[in-house]
Amino acid sequence: MLYVVSAFVAVVLIGAALGLKIVTQAEVMVIERLGKFRRILAPGLNLIFPLVDKPRPILWRTRVTNLKGVDIVREQNSKTVDLREQVFDFPKQSVITADNVVIEINGLLYYQITDPRRAVYEVKNLPNAIEKLAQTTLRNIIGELALDATLSSRDEINGKMRTVLDDATDKWGVKVNRVEIQDIDPPTTVREAMEMQMRAERERRATILEAEGVKQSKILRAEGERGSLIAEAEGERQSRILKAQGEAESIAVVAAALEREQMNPADYLIAMKYLGTLSEIGVGSGGDKTVFLPFESSAALGSLGSLREMFKGNGA
């Protein structure tokens, strides 16, 4: 009886050891019963039937780049499925743009397993499948873009890849959260041509800026000269207006005086012209002036004398 009890206890202990499964946080375990899917063990302490139920072994093959820059295949055997977000660095690959330029691209892909059952049973070697899908999707997207668009549209490429990969991996129980393009390396000849183009563009912009500066300088100078001419013309106009106003006031005073003296303005003007002409006639060669007064000028001089006295009386 002692041996029987000891054997029974040993069997119970071995069964308990084989039947108790501890699953860590953020991981699950796929259990099969006689080769068929049974259930998924949640994190914590779980009990299964030994020899009948057993964990599904999972082999993950991923391609990584070592410190020497050489791609190697890494195999990982596991009995659990990690539900945390995974970072997948898919290796650099050569793609052809729409304008037939061969470039090399590599990037990062962030994914998370949402359905462990489908991730195990719907696809073989999930990381490798995601890598190949990312490579083919990237070739298709870059093949529709020219080189310039590829270099300047990383966000657009990332968005398209995430949408396509998320739709394609949904049946695998995987959620693609982000896709990031790391490096885009065009050939050496293309890089040199791009640098020459950039230098030419900078020189063109400098020439345009210089021409714009000269243009603005000429415009400002012309505006200044125009303003100066306008101010000068305005001053001359005001001067002429004031001069004309003074002459008009003088003529008005003379006309009023002639009207009070009952003298014809026409006779006054003729007398003034007559006296001026006589003064010019009497200019001598030595600078001496001799004025000839005909007999008929006595009346005009008398009128002028009376006008002079009248102006003195008026304070003119």
Phi, psi and omega in degrees: 000323180298318178294322179294315179296318180297318179296320180295317179297319180296318179297318179297316180295317179295319178297319178294321179295322180281332184272339179273126179235128177254121180250129181284165181297145179070017175226157175226164180233130179271122183252133176245142175245113182056041176085000180245144181301131180250299181194175179244127180276129179278167178300140181122200181269127181229156180238130177232166177273116182293155180068344177252311177261142176207152179293145176281119177287138183237133178245117177255126174247123180230151179258125181232161178251125181279184183294336179274003179081017181257133179280131178230156178262125181251129179255137181227117177267131183212152174255358180237162177246124181279124181266001178285163178292130182256145176252119181245120179262096180281139191292167179293138180220156179268130178229160182244128180280177181294334178262026171061043174249128181272121179233161178247133184226140168223162184197184180240147179227127180251118181225164182215135179279123180255336179229098183300325182297313180290326179296333181269320189260339184272342182213146177263127180058077184304311181302318179294321178296318179294321179299311181295322178295320179295321180294313181294321178295319179295320178298319181294319182289315180293328180296343179264357183244145172283170184299313181298319179293325179295318182289333185254004185234045181296319180297320179295318178296316179300317181295316179296316180297318181298319180295313182295314181293322180295319178293320184287326184269000181296322179289348176267002182073034184235141176246117178271116184271315183213152172227128182233123173280124182273295186234140172235110185247105174282167178298163182299317181297322179292320178297318178297317178297322178294321177296319177297320178296320178295319178297317179297323179293319178295319178296321179296318179295322178296319178296318179296317179296320178296316179296322177296321178296316178297318180299312180296322178297316179295322179296315180295320178296317180295321178295321177296315179296320178296318178297321178295315179296320179296318179295318179296316180295321179295320177296317179296322179296316178298322179296315179295322179297314179297320179295317179295321177298320178296316178296321179295318178296321178296316179296322179296320178296317179296318181295322178294320178294318179296325180292321178293325179276359180055047179248138181289127179300328179295319177297325179295314180295321179295321180295319179295316177296323182295315179295321178296321180293320179295325180293325178289326180292326186274009179286123180270172180286334181270006182094349178283147182245133177236125183256127177259120179248113176288171183293329185286347183278353183296324180292318180294321179294324177297318179296319179296323178296318179295322177296322180297314179297324180292319179295322177297319180296328179274357182080017181276000000 
